[in-house]
C-alpha cells in the first residue's frame, strides 16, 4: 500500500470490499472516510459490501490532482487495479 503519511491533504484511496470488488474514492480525512464506509454511511456502492479494507492510497497537494488520479484509476481494468494495490504498477 502507498504511504499514508505522504505530503498532501487530498487523498485518493482504493478499498477492497467484502465481495472482492474495488472501490476508488477521494477524501481529505482518510480515517473518517474509512469509518463511514464500514458503518454503512459511505458511498452507496460500499453499503452492501462491508467490511471494506484500505488497499491503496496516494496523497496530493490539491483536490484537482487527487480527483484526476481518481478518474485515471477508475478507468483501469480489474487486472490493472490488482497490480496497483499489490504494488506492481503505478
VMD Tcl script that draws the C-alpha trace (Angstrom):
set ca {
  {0.00 0.00 0.00}
  {1.19 3.54 -0.63}
  {2.47 5.61 2.28}
  {-0.47 7.13 4.20}
  {1.79 9.85 5.61}
  {2.72 11.25 2.21}
  {2.57 15.03 1.84}
  {-0.81 16.40 0.86}
  {-4.24 16.87 2.33}
  {-6.15 15.38 -0.59}
  {-6.20 11.61 -0.64}
  {-7.12 9.18 -3.39}
  {-7.85 5.71 -1.99}
  {-8.77 2.21 -3.16}
  {-10.82 -0.09 -0.95}
  {-11.38 -3.79 -1.33}
  {-14.94 -4.68 -0.44}
  {-16.02 -7.89 1.29}
  {-17.20 -9.28 -2.07}
  {-13.72 -8.76 -3.57}
  {-14.59 -5.72 -5.68}
  {-12.63 -2.48 -5.59}
  {-13.97 0.98 -4.79}
  {-11.96 4.12 -5.59}
  {-12.64 7.40 -3.85}
  {-11.33 10.78 -2.71}
  {-11.26 12.39 0.74}
  {-9.47 14.91 2.92}
  {-9.82 12.72 6.04}
  {-9.00 9.10 5.31}
  {-9.66 7.67 8.78}
  {-13.10 9.32 8.96}
  {-13.99 8.17 5.46}
  {-12.97 4.56 6.14}
  {-15.14 4.57 9.26}
  {-18.06 5.96 7.23}
  {-17.71 3.21 4.64}
  {-17.58 0.48 7.29}
  {-20.51 2.00 9.22}
  {-22.71 1.92 6.12}
  {-22.69 5.71 5.82}
  {-20.20 5.85 2.95}
  {-20.83 5.53 -0.74}
  {-23.93 3.69 -1.87}
  {-21.70 1.17 -3.66}
  {-19.95 0.07 -0.45}
  {-23.02 -0.05 1.80}
  {-23.89 -3.64 0.99}
  {-20.28 -4.73 0.65}
  {-18.85 -4.19 4.12}
  {-16.46 -4.59 5.71}
  {-14.10 -2.73 3.42}
  {-10.32 -2.75 3.66}
  {-7.97 0.03 2.60}
  {-5.68 -1.42 -0.05}
  {-4.02 1.67 -1.54}
  {-3.79 5.43 -1.17}
  {-1.94 8.42 -2.60}
  {-1.81 11.93 -1.12}
  {-1.82 15.11 -3.22}
  {-1.42 18.81 -2.53}
  {-4.54 19.78 -4.47}
  {-8.05 18.45 -4.84}
  {-7.77 18.68 -8.61}
  {-4.68 16.45 -8.73}
  {-6.25 13.84 -6.44}
  {-9.50 13.76 -8.37}
  {-7.69 13.49 -11.70}
  {-5.82 10.46 -10.37}
  {-9.09 9.03 -9.02}
  {-10.54 9.25 -12.53}
  {-7.46 7.55 -14.01}
  {-7.71 4.65 -11.57}
  {-11.44 4.24 -12.16}
  {-10.67 3.74 -15.86}
  {-8.25 0.86 -15.18}
  {-9.17 -2.76 -15.76}
  {-9.60 -5.07 -12.80}
  {-6.21 -6.65 -13.54}
  {-4.50 -3.24 -13.60}
  {-6.14 -2.29 -10.29}
  {-4.91 -5.55 -8.77}
  {-1.36 -4.73 -9.88}
  {-1.69 -1.24 -8.43}
  {-2.89 -2.35 -4.99}
  {-0.27 -5.11 -4.93}
  {2.45 -2.55 -5.59}
  {3.40 -3.91 -9.00}
  {2.24 -0.89 -11.00}
  {1.73 2.80 -10.56}
}
mol new
graphics top color blue
foreach p $ca { graphics top sphere $p radius 0.5 }
foreach p [lrange $ca 0 end-1] q [lrange $ca 1 end] { graphics top cylinder $p $q radius 0.2 }
display resetview
